[in-house]
Amino acid sequence: MASRCPDTVKPEAPTGADAHGAASPVAELVVPTIRMPVDARGVALTVLAVVAAVCALYLAQTIIEQPGFELDNFLLAGAIGVLGFQGQAVMVLFLAFLLPLGE
């Protein structure tokens, strides 16, 4: 005893006041359509940029292989870092002491 649902619903025929053209108490519902503007060019460029970045990172990962640990490379990188820190500290000192003298 399975009941079968209809695929479509047929509208009812107007009765009473509706049949003679009088205003019905329930107005016809109009659903407004809101269209959002889509910047297709921007979306396409974003997708292409992401794909290009992923491909570039994949290629860079396969090309660049990190060598094993070497002490001289480690010390050289540390020395460069210390020199960079000293340079920034000198710049901060110059800005802190000499900038107010310019007024």
C-alpha positions as CSV (number, residue, x, y, z in Angstrom):
1,M,0.0,0.0,0.0
2,A,2.5,2.6,-1.1
3,S,1.0,6.0,-1.8
4,R,2.4,7.7,-4.8
5,C,3.3,11.4,-4.6
6,P,2.5,13.6,-7.6
7,D,5.4,15.0,-9.4
8,T,3.7,18.3,-10.0
9,V,1.1,20.3,-8.2
10,K,-1.6,21.8,-10.3
11,P,-3.0,25.2,-9.2
12,E,-6.6,25.3,-8.0
13,A,-9.2,27.0,-10.1
14,P,-10.3,30.4,-8.7
15,T,-13.5,30.4,-6.8
16,G,-15.8,33.0,-5.4
17,A,-14.6,36.5,-5.6
18,D,-11.4,35.5,-7.4
19,A,-13.3,34.2,-10.4
20,H,-15.0,37.6,-10.9
21,G,-11.8,39.6,-10.8
22,A,-12.2,41.1,-7.4
23,A,-9.1,41.6,-5.3
24,S,-8.1,38.6,-3.2
25,P,-7.2,39.1,0.4
26,V,-3.8,37.4,-0.2
27,A,-1.8,39.2,-2.8
28,E,0.3,37.3,-5.3
29,L,3.7,36.8,-3.8
30,V,6.6,38.1,-5.9
31,V,10.0,37.0,-4.9
32,P,12.7,39.5,-5.8
33,T,15.7,38.2,-7.6
34,I,19.0,39.5,-6.2
35,R,21.9,39.2,-8.6
36,M,25.3,39.5,-7.1
37,P,27.9,41.0,-9.4
38,V,30.8,38.5,-10.0
39,D,34.2,39.6,-11.2
40,A,35.0,36.7,-13.4
41,R,38.3,38.1,-14.5
42,G,39.5,38.6,-10.9
43,V,38.4,35.1,-9.9
44,A,40.1,33.6,-12.9
45,L,43.3,35.5,-12.2
46,T,43.3,34.4,-8.6
47,V,42.9,30.8,-9.5
48,L,45.7,31.0,-12.0
49,A,48.0,32.8,-9.5
50,V,47.3,30.0,-6.9
51,V,48.0,27.3,-9.4
52,A,51.2,29.0,-10.6
53,A,52.4,29.4,-7.0
54,V,51.8,25.8,-6.2
55,C,53.6,24.7,-9.3
56,A,56.5,27.0,-8.6
57,L,56.8,25.7,-5.0
58,Y,56.6,22.1,-6.3
59,L,59.4,22.7,-8.8
60,A,61.5,24.6,-6.2
61,Q,61.2,21.7,-3.8
62,T,62.4,19.2,-6.4
63,I,65.3,21.4,-7.6
64,I,66.6,22.6,-4.3
65,E,68.0,19.8,-2.1
66,Q,69.4,20.7,1.2
67,P,72.9,19.3,1.8
68,G,73.8,17.6,5.0
69,F,75.0,19.5,8.1
70,E,78.3,21.3,7.6
71,L,79.8,23.3,10.5
72,D,81.3,26.0,8.3
73,N,77.9,26.8,6.7
74,F,76.3,26.9,10.1
75,L,78.9,29.3,11.5
76,L,78.8,31.5,8.3
77,A,75.0,31.8,8.6
78,G,75.3,32.7,12.3
79,A,78.0,35.3,11.6
80,I,75.8,36.9,8.9
81,G,72.9,37.0,11.4
82,V,75.0,38.7,14.1
83,L,76.3,41.3,11.6
84,G,72.7,42.0,10.5
85,F,71.6,42.5,14.1
86,Q,74.5,44.9,14.8
87,G,73.7,46.9,11.8
88,Q,70.1,47.3,12.9
89,A,71.1,48.2,16.4
90,V,73.4,51.0,15.1
91,M,70.6,52.3,12.9
92,V,68.2,52.4,15.9
93,L,70.8,54.3,18.0
94,F,71.3,56.8,15.2
95,L,67.6,57.3,14.9
96,A,67.0,57.5,18.6
97,F,69.8,60.1,19.3
98,L,70.2,62.1,16.1
99,L,66.7,62.4,14.9
100,P,65.5,64.7,17.7
101,L,68.5,66.9,17.0
102,G,67.1,67.7,13.6
103,E,64.2,69.8,14.9
